[in-house]
Amino acid sequence: MRQLNPGDTVLIPLQVRHWHGAAPDRLFAYLAISENGENGEGTAWFEPVSDRDYTATPA
């Protein structure tokens, strides 16, 4: 996990699976800009984040 602070910018390379969201006691808002893949596919949504990951202390 990575802790983000106000104003931080994160670039995620293509094909890198990742998740983002708030902590139990913090709000989180983000702006995502994504491109379609070579075959026209867009964002792929995977399984929800587990409660264990959601409540874990950032490394």
VEXLUMKE-998550 format. One record per residue: residue number from 1; residue in one letter; x, y, z of N, C-alpha, C in turn. Coordinates in nm, 2 decimals. Each point is the difference from the previous one (the first is absolute). Example, Ala and Ser with C-alpha at 12.3 -4.5 7.8 and 13.67 -1.06 7.14 Angstrom:
+-----+--------+--------+--------+--------+--------+--------+--------+--------+--------+--------+
: num : residu :   n.xx :   n.yy :   n.zz :  ca.xx :  ca.yy :  ca.zz :   c.xx :   c.yy :   c.zz :
+-----+--------+--------+--------+--------+--------+--------+--------+--------+--------+--------+
:   1 :      a :   1.32 :  -0.57 :   0.78 :  -0.09 :   0.12 :   0.00 :   0.09 :   0.12 :   0.00 :
:   2 :      s :  -0.04 :   0.11 :  -0.07 :   0.09 :   0.11 :   0.00 :  -0.08 :   0.11 :   0.08 :
+-----+--------+--------+--------+--------+--------+--------+--------+--------+--------+--------+
% end
This chain:
+-----+--------+--------+--------+--------+--------+--------+--------+--------+--------+--------+
: num : residu :   n.xx :   n.yy :   n.zz :  ca.xx :  ca.yy :  ca.zz :   c.xx :   c.yy :   c.zz :
+-----+--------+--------+--------+--------+--------+--------+--------+--------+--------+--------+
:   1 :      m :   0.08 :  -0.12 :   0.00 :  -0.08 :   0.12 :   0.00 :   0.09 :   0.12 :   0.00 :
:   2 :      r :  -0.06 :   0.11 :  -0.04 :   0.07 :   0.13 :  -0.01 :  -0.09 :   0.10 :   0.06 :
:   3 :      q :   0.05 :   0.08 :   0.09 :  -0.08 :   0.11 :   0.06 :   0.01 :   0.12 :  -0.09 :
:   4 :      l :  -0.12 :   0.06 :  -0.04 :   0.00 :   0.12 :  -0.07 :  -0.04 :   0.12 :   0.08 :
:   5 :      n :   0.06 :   0.12 :  -0.03 :  -0.03 :   0.12 :   0.08 :  -0.06 :   0.10 :  -0.10 :
:   6 :      p :  -0.07 :   0.10 :   0.06 :  -0.07 :   0.10 :  -0.09 :   0.10 :   0.06 :  -0.10 :
:   7 :      g :  -0.04 :   0.00 :  -0.13 :   0.08 :   0.05 :  -0.10 :   0.09 :  -0.10 :  -0.07 :
:   8 :      d :   0.01 :  -0.12 :   0.05 :   0.09 :  -0.10 :  -0.06 :  -0.06 :  -0.04 :  -0.14 :
:   9 :      t :   0.09 :  -0.03 :  -0.09 :  -0.03 :  -0.05 :  -0.13 :   0.06 :  -0.14 :  -0.02 :
:  10 :      v :  -0.08 :  -0.09 :  -0.05 :   0.05 :  -0.14 :  -0.02 :  -0.02 :  -0.04 :  -0.14 :
:  11 :      l :   0.10 :  -0.05 :  -0.07 :  -0.02 :  -0.05 :  -0.14 :   0.01 :  -0.15 :   0.01 :
:  12 :      i :  -0.10 :  -0.07 :  -0.05 :  -0.01 :  -0.14 :  -0.01 :   0.03 :  -0.05 :  -0.14 :
:  13 :      p :   0.11 :  -0.07 :  -0.02 :   0.02 :  -0.05 :  -0.14 :  -0.11 :  -0.09 :  -0.05 :
:  14 :      l :  -0.01 :  -0.01 :  -0.13 :  -0.09 :  -0.09 :  -0.07 :   0.01 :  -0.14 :   0.06 :
:  15 :      q :  -0.11 :  -0.07 :   0.01 :   0.00 :  -0.14 :   0.03 :   0.04 :  -0.03 :   0.15 :
:  16 :      v :   0.01 :   0.10 :   0.08 :   0.03 :  -0.02 :   0.14 :  -0.13 :   0.00 :   0.08 :
:  17 :      r :  -0.02 :  -0.11 :   0.07 :  -0.12 :  -0.01 :   0.08 :   0.02 :   0.07 :   0.13 :
:  18 :      h :  -0.10 :   0.09 :   0.04 :   0.01 :   0.08 :   0.12 :  -0.13 :   0.03 :   0.05 :
:  19 :      w :  -0.01 :   0.04 :   0.12 :  -0.12 :   0.05 :   0.06 :   0.02 :   0.13 :   0.08 :
:  20 :      h :  -0.10 :   0.07 :   0.02 :   0.01 :   0.13 :   0.07 :  -0.13 :   0.02 :   0.08 :
:  21 :      g :   0.01 :   0.07 :   0.10 :  -0.12 :   0.03 :   0.08 :   0.04 :   0.07 :   0.13 :
:  22 :      a :  -0.11 :   0.03 :   0.08 :   0.02 :   0.07 :   0.13 :   0.04 :  -0.10 :   0.10 :
:  23 :      a :   0.05 :   0.05 :   0.11 :   0.03 :  -0.07 :   0.12 :  -0.13 :   0.00 :   0.09 :
:  24 :      p :  -0.01 :  -0.09 :   0.10 :  -0.12 :   0.00 :   0.08 :  -0.03 :   0.14 :   0.07 :
:  25 :      d :   0.10 :   0.08 :   0.02 :  -0.02 :   0.13 :   0.07 :   0.04 :   0.12 :  -0.09 :
:  26 :      r :   0.01 :  -0.02 :  -0.13 :   0.03 :   0.11 :  -0.09 :  -0.08 :  -0.01 :  -0.13 :
:  27 :      l :  -0.02 :   0.11 :  -0.06 :  -0.07 :   0.01 :  -0.13 :   0.11 :   0.00 :  -0.10 :
:  28 :      f :  -0.04 :  -0.04 :  -0.12 :   0.10 :  -0.01 :  -0.12 :  -0.08 :   0.03 :  -0.12 :
:  29 :      a :   0.05 :   0.10 :  -0.08 :  -0.06 :   0.03 :  -0.13 :   0.11 :   0.00 :  -0.10 :
:  30 :      y :  -0.03 :  -0.04 :  -0.12 :   0.10 :  -0.01 :  -0.10 :  -0.05 :   0.03 :  -0.14 :
:  31 :      l :   0.09 :   0.04 :  -0.09 :  -0.03 :   0.03 :  -0.14 :   0.07 :  -0.11 :  -0.08 :
:  32 :      a :  -0.06 :  -0.08 :  -0.07 :   0.06 :  -0.10 :  -0.08 :  -0.01 :   0.03 :  -0.15 :
:  33 :      i :   0.10 :  -0.01 :  -0.07 :   0.00 :   0.02 :  -0.15 :   0.06 :  -0.13 :  -0.05 :
:  34 :      s :  -0.08 :  -0.06 :  -0.09 :   0.05 :  -0.13 :  -0.06 :  -0.02 :   0.00 :  -0.15 :
:  35 :      e :   0.08 :  -0.07 :  -0.06 :  -0.01 :  -0.02 :  -0.15 :  -0.05 :  -0.14 :  -0.03 :
:  36 :      n :  -0.07 :  -0.01 :  -0.11 :  -0.04 :  -0.13 :  -0.05 :   0.13 :  -0.08 :  -0.04 :
:  37 :      g :  -0.01 :  -0.13 :   0.01 :   0.11 :  -0.09 :  -0.04 :   0.00 :  -0.01 :  -0.15 :
:  38 :      e :   0.10 :  -0.08 :  -0.05 :   0.01 :  -0.02 :  -0.15 :  -0.12 :  -0.05 :  -0.06 :
:  39 :      n :  -0.08 :  -0.08 :   0.07 :  -0.12 :  -0.07 :  -0.05 :  -0.13 :   0.07 :   0.04 :
:  40 :      g :   0.02 :   0.12 :   0.05 :  -0.12 :   0.08 :   0.04 :  -0.05 :  -0.02 :   0.14 :
:  41 :      e :   0.06 :  -0.09 :   0.07 :  -0.04 :  -0.03 :   0.14 :   0.03 :   0.12 :   0.09 :
:  42 :      g :  -0.09 :   0.02 :   0.10 :   0.02 :   0.11 :   0.10 :   0.04 :  -0.06 :   0.13 :
:  43 :      t :  -0.04 :   0.07 :   0.11 :   0.03 :  -0.04 :   0.13 :  -0.05 :  -0.13 :   0.04 :
:  44 :      a :   0.08 :  -0.08 :   0.06 :  -0.05 :  -0.14 :   0.05 :  -0.01 :   0.01 :   0.15 :
:  45 :      w :  -0.12 :  -0.03 :   0.05 :  -0.03 :   0.00 :   0.14 :   0.02 :  -0.14 :   0.06 :
:  46 :      f :   0.07 :  -0.02 :   0.10 :   0.02 :  -0.13 :   0.06 :  -0.08 :  -0.01 :   0.13 :
:  47 :      e :   0.04 :  -0.10 :   0.09 :  -0.07 :  -0.02 :   0.12 :   0.01 :   0.12 :   0.10 :
:  48 :      p :  -0.10 :   0.01 :   0.09 :   0.01 :   0.10 :   0.10 :   0.12 :  -0.02 :   0.09 :
:  49 :      v :   0.05 :   0.11 :   0.06 :   0.11 :   0.00 :   0.10 :  -0.05 :  -0.08 :   0.12 :
:  50 :      s :   0.08 :  -0.08 :   0.06 :  -0.04 :  -0.08 :   0.12 :   0.00 :   0.10 :   0.12 :
:  51 :      d :  -0.08 :  -0.04 :   0.10 :   0.00 :   0.08 :   0.12 :   0.14 :   0.00 :   0.07 :
:  52 :      r :   0.07 :  -0.11 :  -0.01 :   0.14 :  -0.01 :   0.05 :   0.09 :   0.11 :  -0.07 :
:  53 :      d :   0.00 :   0.01 :  -0.13 :   0.08 :   0.10 :  -0.07 :  -0.05 :   0.14 :   0.03 :
:  54 :      y :  -0.13 :   0.02 :   0.01 :  -0.06 :   0.13 :   0.02 :   0.04 :   0.06 :   0.14 :
:  55 :      t :   0.01 :  -0.09 :   0.10 :   0.03 :   0.05 :   0.13 :   0.15 :  -0.01 :   0.04 :
:  56 :      a :   0.08 :  -0.05 :  -0.09 :   0.14 :  -0.02 :   0.03 :   0.07 :   0.14 :   0.00 :
:  57 :      t :   0.10 :   0.01 :   0.09 :   0.08 :   0.12 :   0.01 :   0.10 :   0.01 :  -0.12 :
:  58 :      p :   0.00 :   0.11 :  -0.07 :   0.09 :   0.01 :  -0.12 :   0.15 :  -0.03 :   0.04 :
:  59 :      a :   0.07 :  -0.06 :  -0.09 :   0.14 :  -0.03 :   0.03 :   0.09 :   0.12 :   0.00 :
+-----+--------+--------+--------+--------+--------+--------+--------+--------+--------+--------+
% end
